[in-house]
Structure formats: structure tokens, C-alpha cells
Amino acid sequence: MKYLAAAALATAAIMTGAAAQPPADKPATAVAAAQAWKGEHGAKMLQGFMDLLSLPNDANDAENIRRNADYISALFAERGFEMELLESEEAPPLIYGLRETPGATRTIAIYVHYDGQPTEPAEWTHPPFDPRLYSRAMSEGGEEIAFPKDGDAINEDWRVYARSASDDKAPIPALLAAIDALDEAGIGFTSNIKLVFDGEEEAGSDYLDDYLGEHPDKFADVDLWLFCDGPTHQSGRPQLVFGVRGVTGLEVTVYGPNRGLHSGHYGNWAPGPGWRLAQLLASMKDEKGRVLIKDFYKSAAPISKAERAAIAAMPDTDGKLRETFGLAETEMNNAPLGERLLLPALNLKGLKSAEIGALSRNVIPPTATASIGLRLVKGNDPEEMLTLVEKHIERQGYHIVREDPSAEIRTRYPLIAKVRRSGGYPAMRSDMEDARVAPLISALKEAADDGLILNPSLGGSLPLYMFESVSDAPIVILPIANYDNNQHSADENIRLGNLFYGVDAYAAVLTMAAD
């Protein structure tokens, strides 16, 4: 989809210096312009989104990831951005862009990732890269409908189904639309805008740190990092988030006999690894949800007064969530979700020991394995947290190995645990009272009609810590996706009301008051 007229306006604004002179009531005027633009061009915006969603974007699919990078880069080049693909033979391109604003004293960097989770097409109602429009959520009885044509009214409850519809291609058409709306209305930006679009976030962003380190000149002058990813609050209200959890994990295998044994002949004699593993896991966490590993909570940064106040001001959705998820009670006697997200978590991701159901046999298996995930908070070092878990395993009497034990090790130690650590990265939380964020909060309140929620941290993880090393700018997250978007799952979707809110939000961001 081409927007040459918008690009011409952008170029003219830059050449004349008009971009430095927006109206006095900048964000409010910008949001009004965005809303008018959507009313006229909403259907065309959706068609462009469909074109983008049609491009497969698994980070391991080098050919199609490159197609995505070239396509996205061209869209922003048409709108007056100087675009560059930062290259590595080992990773997808990092899309970098810059649009300078005459007279601007602040630079905002906007992060989006353009890769998506791998797909299993058989699990989807429709092929994951064949976008479809529904009258509302499938789970609520929505039916497939035709995409609108120019001038057609658009219902905000309609949903687009496709991989990356919400995570994380949605910010791209919303940002493009905001730029077009402002350029068409002659409303200039108030900041220099940099784009940083990651092509391997869902694969771990293993090379993002290298990209940042190899091009420090491109990022050292950033005054505010805006990460566009994640869902709105569970209440449905928009939110601005000041941090994310970190992540790491480990896999633990415990051992019984060196081969499967008949449970009739050897039951009550040969130790069962499944029982051993169950007892070991039970020693790590009590029935209320408190982690019992020594010093597990010690390194967590204290919750500030501003963070506690923000949590208290959030809508109370815990009761509704318990009903939605079929839970009579949640951890620590129904402690608020907002508070629990500011503490490290120990999660059991999976268990394996022999078989169940029709495949179960009368056997004492040789091994039992648990996959354990840790979600970290500010102050937790990933490696140190894994060491705490290993020390706990040793205190339960286990001898830790890194490979399957030899016959000699098996006969020397009654309790053996093979531990394999996973990669990971630390959490990050910006100061909610940082003066550099105040103009952003004020601008977003215009887009959110004063319904904006300030949230200390998302529950999920993003590699925000990498950006702390290239500038001292605050890092905040502006999510736009509906919280029930089936993120990472089959039938991922975006509600159009959320997508259109993104247009308003980005218009406000691009015109927020100068420092």
C-alpha cells in the first residue's frame, strides 16, 4: 500500500521546519486528527495490515524474515524516514530508521519486533498467514465476514485472526496510520523519532545485544525508549507499563534403576524416580504458593511507594480472572496480581516420567524430568537465582551432575539430579516518577480519554535490559493488543478497537509536549 501523498507532506514539513511548530494543544489535536483519518481511511489501513500479516515471519525462516524486513523498511521510507537494515549473517536484520524533527530537543526510540512464534497450521481454524476478519471473537460466537471497502463503517469489536496480528505486527500499521494522519493534517512531530524493529525477539533476541553494541552512535542520544508490545490491562483499559520480568530456567532429571523394572517384581524395593521428583518439587514451594528455596526473594528490589500506589489504583480484576480461569483461589490467599508480578516466580512448565493413559505400563522407569521456569524481577541475577535452586536441590541430599551419570556415580550416590540450565536475561523496571516520562503520560491520557492505567510491570519478559547499556533513558512499554488475543497460540487475533486505539496513542506520542 502506497502513501506517496503523505510522504510528500512529511518531506515538505521537514524542509520548511513546520514539524517543529505543532499546535499548542498538540496531543489533543493530534488524536482528533487520527480519529478523523481512521474514519476516512480505516478500510485501506486494514488492507495494508492484511498484506503485512500475509508474510510468514518465523525468525528461523531467513527468506521470509528478509521479505518482512524489506517490506516494513519501504513503508517507513515512504513516510520520510531514513531507513537502514543492520545486517548479520547469524540473525535476521535489525530494522533501523530515523526521522528528524527541526528544532526538536528530544529523541524517542520506538521498539517493535516483526518476527512471530512458530505455527502449527493444523491447530488453527484458518491458515495462520491467511488473515481473516470476524464479527467478534470466535470464542464468543463470532462469524467470518468480508473485509470492509473504502467508506464502510468499521465495528471496533471485529477481530483479525492471523499469526502476529497482536504479537507484534499490530503496532506497525497503527504507527503508520498515526504518521499519515499527522502529515495529512499538517501537524508536526515534537521529537526526533528512531525506529528499532527486532526480527528475532520470539527466538530470544540472541544477537540484539551485538547489534546495539556495534552501533552505539545510533542509540546513545535516545532520551526515551518506547516498547510497543504486549496486551492492555485485563480490565480492557489502556496501560503504560514501566517494566518487565526477566526469565530463566532449568531442567532437572532424577534417577531410579538404570532400566525399566517390572513394578510387580520390584515395586516397594526399587526407588521410583517419579516419587523422588514429586518430593523434590514439593520441597520448593508450599501449598499457598510461597517459594521455600533459601534467599529466593532476598535480591528482589523493594517495591517503591509510587509502585504500590499504582497497584492500588488499578481496577480490581482478580475476581473476574479467577472466574474466567476456573480458579477458586489464587496464591498467597488471593494476593493481588499486581503485587505478585513484582516478586520472582517459580513455575513448573512440564513433567515427564514413563507414560499415562492407554500407554501406561506396570514399570518403574529409569528417570523423571521436570522443566522449571523462573520469572525474575528487578534485582535478580539469572545465574545467581539458578544457583539458589541448585543449592536447594543439594540440601535435599542430591548429588548434581551435568550429564547422565556413569555406573560408578549411580552406585556411589543414592540421590542423583542432572541439572541443565537454560539461558535467560534479567528484569527491568523504570522509575515511575522519572520527569522524562511525565509528558508521555500526559499525552497518552488524551488518547485513553483519562482511562490510562500506570502499571509497574508486565508479567511477561522482554529483553529491555540490553537497552540500559546503550543509554540512560527511561524504558517504558505501550501495549495496545487486547488481553484475550491468544498470544503465542493458535487463532491469535487483534480486536480492531485496540488496533485503532494504537493509532490515537501513537499520534499523541509523536506530538507530546517538549521537555
N, C-alpha and C positions, 0 to 999 in steps of 0.2 A: 504494500500500500504506500503510495507516494503522497507526500505533503509538501510539494515544492513551493507552494504559495506561503505556507507557514515558515519554511526555511528562508525564503526571501525576506519576509518580515523580520525574522530573527537577525539576519545579516544586516539589514538596514538599521535595526535598533542598535546593534553593536557599533556600526560605522558612525552613527550620529550621536552616540552617547545616551540615547533615550533609555537604555536599560538601567542607567544609574538614577533615573528620576521617576520612580513609580508614584502612584497617588499616595496621599497622606495616610489613608486608611487601607494600607496595602493588602493585608491578608483578607479582609472582608471583601474588598473589591475583587481580589483575585478569585476567591471562592465563588462569588456571584458570576464572574466570567466563566469559570469552569462549569458551573451548573447550566448556564446558557449554552455553552459549547456542546455539552452532552446532549441537551435536548435536540440540537440540530444534527449532531454527527455521531450519536451513540451507536447506531447500527453499523456505520463504517468502522468505528473503533472496534466493535466486536468482530467484524470480518478480519481485521488485521490481527486480532488476538488469535482467531482460528488458524490463520496462516502460520503464526509462530508456534502454536501448540501442535501443529501437524509435523513439526520437525522432531524426530526421536532425539532424546538428549541424555542417554546413559553416558556417564563420564568415561566408561571403558570403550565406547563406540567412537573411535577417533574421527572417522569420516563425518558422521552426523554431528558430532560436537563442533567440528570445524564449520559445518554449514550453519549451525546456530550462531557461532561467533561472528561469522561474516555477515549474516543477515541482520543481527542486532546492531552491529557496528554501523552498517549502512543506514539503518533507521535513524540513529542519532547524528550521523554525519549530515543527513538531510536537514537537520534542525540546528545547524551552526556549531556543532561540537567538533573539535579536533580529535579524531579517533585513532587509536593505535592498539594493535594486538601484541601484547608482550608474550614472547614465544619460549617454549622449552620442548625439547624432544621427548621429555618424560611425562608431560602433563598437558591438559587442554590449555588453550590460550587464556590469558587474563585480559579481559577487555578493559581498556583504559580510555577515558575521554575527558575533555576539558572544554568548558565554555566560560570564557572570562566575561566579567561584567565591568564596564568602565566605572571607575571610582569606588568599586567595592573594597571593603577592608576586611572581609571575612571570606573563607573558603570552606564550603561544605562538601564532604565526600560521601557519595551515596553508594552503598554496597548492595548488590543483588547477586544471587547465584542462578545461573542459567541451566545447570545440569539438574537431573531428577533421579529419583530412585529407580532401580531396575524394575521391570514389569514382568508379570506372568499373565499373558493375554487371556488364558483360559479362565482366570478368576474375574475378569471384567465383563460387564454387561455388553459393552461395545469395545472395539479395539482401542487401546489406550492412546494412540496417536491419531485417532479419528474423532475429533471433538464433536460432542452432541449437546444440544440445548434442551433442557427440561423445564416444565412449567413450575416445578418446585422440587424439593429433594426427593429422590427415588424412595427413600425410607418413609416419606410422608404421602406416598401415592402419586408423585409427580409423573407426568407423561411427556414423551419426547414431542417437541414442537419444532417448527421451522425457524431458522434464524430470521430476524427482522430485516426489513428493507428500509432504505432511507425514508425518514419521515414517520416510520412506525413507532408507536408508543412502546416503551420497554418497561416491563414489570421488574421491580427490584428483587422479587423472590425467585425469579428464574435462576437456573443454575447451569453452568457449563461444566461438562464432565470430560476430563482428559488428564493424562499424566502431566504434572506440573501446572495444572490450572490454578492451583493455590500455592504450591510449594515448588518453585518460587518464580514462575514466569509472570504471575499476576501484576507485580509492581511495574513491569516493563511497559505494557500498554497504558497503565494508569499514569505513569510518568510522562510518556509520550503525549498523551492527551492533555495533561496539565500544561506542558510546554506549548502545544499547539493553541490551547485556549488563551494563554497569556500573550503569545505572539500575535494571534489574530486580533486581540483586543488592544494591542499596543502597550501592554503592562510589562514593565521591565523587571528583571530579577534584581535582588538586593545583595546577592552573594555570587562569588565565583563558584561554579559547580563542577566537581570532578565525579567521574563515574568509575567504579571498580566492580566489574562483573566477573564473578568466580565460576569457572567451569568444572570444578571438582569438589564442591562442598559436600555432596552426598557420598563421595568416595573418601572423605576425610581431610580434604584440603592439604594434602601432604606437601605440595610444592608452593602453596601460597606464601609461606614464610620466606622461601627463596626469592619469589617474585618481589616481595616487599623489600628484602634486603639488597637485591640487585639494583633497585631503582629508588633509592632513598630520596632523591631530589623531587620525585613526583608526589611524595606524601608528607614531607617534613613540614610543609606550610598549611596543612589541614587544621582548621580551627574547631570542627565538629564532624564526627563520624555518624552517619545515619544508616543503620542497617535495616533493610526492608525485607523482612522475613517473619514468619510466624503468624499465629492467629490473634484475633481480637479477644477481649475478655469473655469468659464463659457466660456473662450476662448479655452478651451481644454488643455491649458498648465499646467504642474505640478506646485504645490504650496507648500510652507511651511507656516503654519499658527501659529500665536503667541497667539491666544486667542479664546474664545467663548463667546457668550451671555449667561446670566443667564435667568431664566424663572420663572414665577409665574402667578397667575390669580385669577379671582373671578367670581362668578355668581350672577347676580342682578335680582331680581324679583320685579316688581311693581304691584300695585293692583288697581282694579276697584271695581265693585259690588261683593258681596260675592257669586254670582251665575251668570250664563249666562243670559243676558236680551235681549229680542226682540228689535232689532235695530230700528224697526218702532215705537214701543210704547215708547222707552226710549232714542233713539238717539237724540242728542242735549241737553240731560238732564243728563244722567249718564256718567261720565268721562270714556273714553276708555283707558285702560292701554297700548295698543299698541301705541297710540299717545303720552302718557306720556313718555314711554320708548324711543321713537324716539327723543323727545325733549331733554331728559336727555342725550342720547348718542351724539346728535348734539352739546351739550354744552361742550363736552370733547375734540373735535377736529375740527379744521376749515377746509375749503374746500381745502386748499393747503396741508394739512397733518400735520400741527403743532399742537401738543397736548396743550390744553389750561388749563390743570389742574395745579394749582399753585405749583411751585417748582418742576415740573416733571423732568426738565433737570438739576436741581441745583447740585445734588450729583454726576453726571457723571464725571468721571476722564477726565481731559483735554487730547486732542489728542496731542501726542508728535510730535516734528519735524521729527523724524525718521518715525513715522507712517504716517504723511502727505506726506513725500517723497515717502514712499512705495505705498501709494494710487495713487499718481501722476504717478508713474512708471508702474502701472498696465495697461494691454491692455484695451482700452475703448470698452466694450461690451454692454453698456447700450442701445444704439440704436438698436442693434440686438436683445437684450432681449425684448425690447418694441414691436418690430415687431413680435417676436416669441409668445409673450403672448397676442397680440392683444390690446396693450395699446397705445393710442395716446400721453399720458403724464403720468409721474410719479410724486411722491410727491415732494413738495417744488421746483416747477419749474424745474423738471428734475435734481435734485441734484444727484451727483454720488452715485451709490450703495455702494461703499466702505466707503464713509463718513456716509451714513445713518446707516450702520451697527455698527457704533461707538456711536450711540445715542440710548437711550431707546425707545422702540416702544409700542404703544397701539393698539392692534388688536381686531377686533370683530370676534370671532370664530363662533358664531351662535345666531339666534334669534328664539323665539317661542311665538306665540300668536294666539290661535284659528287655523283655517285651511285655505288653499288656494285651488284653482282649483276646481275640482269636489266635494271636501269635504267642501268647504266654505259654511257658513250659515249666515243668517241675525241675527247676535248675537253680543252683546257687551260682550267680555269674561271677566272672573274674574281676570286674570293675564296676564302679558307679561314678558318674561325672556330673558336676554342676557348673553351669556358666553363671558367673556372678557379675553384676554391673554396679558400678558406683557412680552416683551423680554428686558432683562436688560443688562447694560454694567458695566464695572469696576467702582466701587464706589457706585453703587445702592445696598441698602439692601432690600431684597424681602418684608419683613414685612412693612418696612417704606414706600415703594412705594405703597403697597396696602392701607396703612393708608392715603396717599395723595389722592388716588382715593375716599376713603370713605368720607374724609373731603370735597371733591368737591361735592359729592352727597348731603351731608348735606347743603352745601351752596346753592344748588338749592332748598332748602326747604323741603327735605325729612327727615323723622324720620326713622332711621335704626334699623332693628330688625334682629335676627339670626334665628328665626323660624317663621312659618306662624302667622300673627297677630291674637290676640283674638278679639272678638266682641267689647270689650271695647276700645282696641287700634284703631280699624277701625273707630270708631265713634269719637275718640279724635283727630286723625291726618289726615288732608286731603291728604297728600302725604306720602306714606309708601314704603320703599325699604328693602326687605330682602337680605342681603349680606352674601354669604358664600365664604370664602377664600379657595383657593387651596394651595397645597404645592408648593415647588419650591426651587431654590438654586441660589446663586449669580454668576455673570460673573467672568472671569479671563482673564488677559492679561499679558504675559511675556514681559520683556524689549527686544525690537528688537536689542539693541546694547549690550546685555549681552555677554561678551567674551566667556562664556562657550558654546554658540550656534555657534560661528564662525566656528569651524571645521565641524560641521554638515552642515552648509550652503555650505561650500567649497566642501564637499563630494557629496552632492545632486546635485550640479551643474554638476558634472561628469555624473550622471545618467540622468539628464534632458537635457544634451547637451547644457548647458548655457541658457536654456529656463525657469529656475526656477523663479517663482513669489514669493515674500515675502509679505504675507498678514497679517495685524494686527489682524483680527478677522474673524471667520466664523459667519454666521448668525444664525446657529443652536446652540443648547445647549448640553453640556456635563458636567458631574459632576467633572470638573477639580479642583474646589475649595477644594475638600476633600484632594487632594494630596499636597496642600500648607501647610497643618497642619502636615504632616509627614516628610517633608524635605524642605529645602530652594532652591531646584534645580529648574532651569527654566523648564517650561512645554510648549511643542510645539506639533503641530498636523501635521502629514504627511498623507494627504489623497491620495488615488490612484484611487477611483472609478470615472467613467465618470459622469459628472454633470447631464446627462439626464437618470439616472439609475432607475427611478420610485421608489425612496426610500420611504418605508413605504406603497407603493401602490401595486395593482395587477401588475403582469408581471414585477416584479423587475428584473434587469439584470446587468451584468457587461460586458463591452467591453474588449475583450482579449488583445488589445493593452495596456489598462490601467492595467490589471492584470499583464502583462509581464513587464510593467514599474515598478510595485511594486517589482519584483524580483531584477531588477537593483538597485532600490533605497535602498532596504534593504541590498544588498551586499555592497553598498557604506557606509551605516550607520555602518555596522559591522566592517568596516576597516578604518573608518575615523581617521584622524591624532590625535595623543595623545595630551592632553592639554599642 
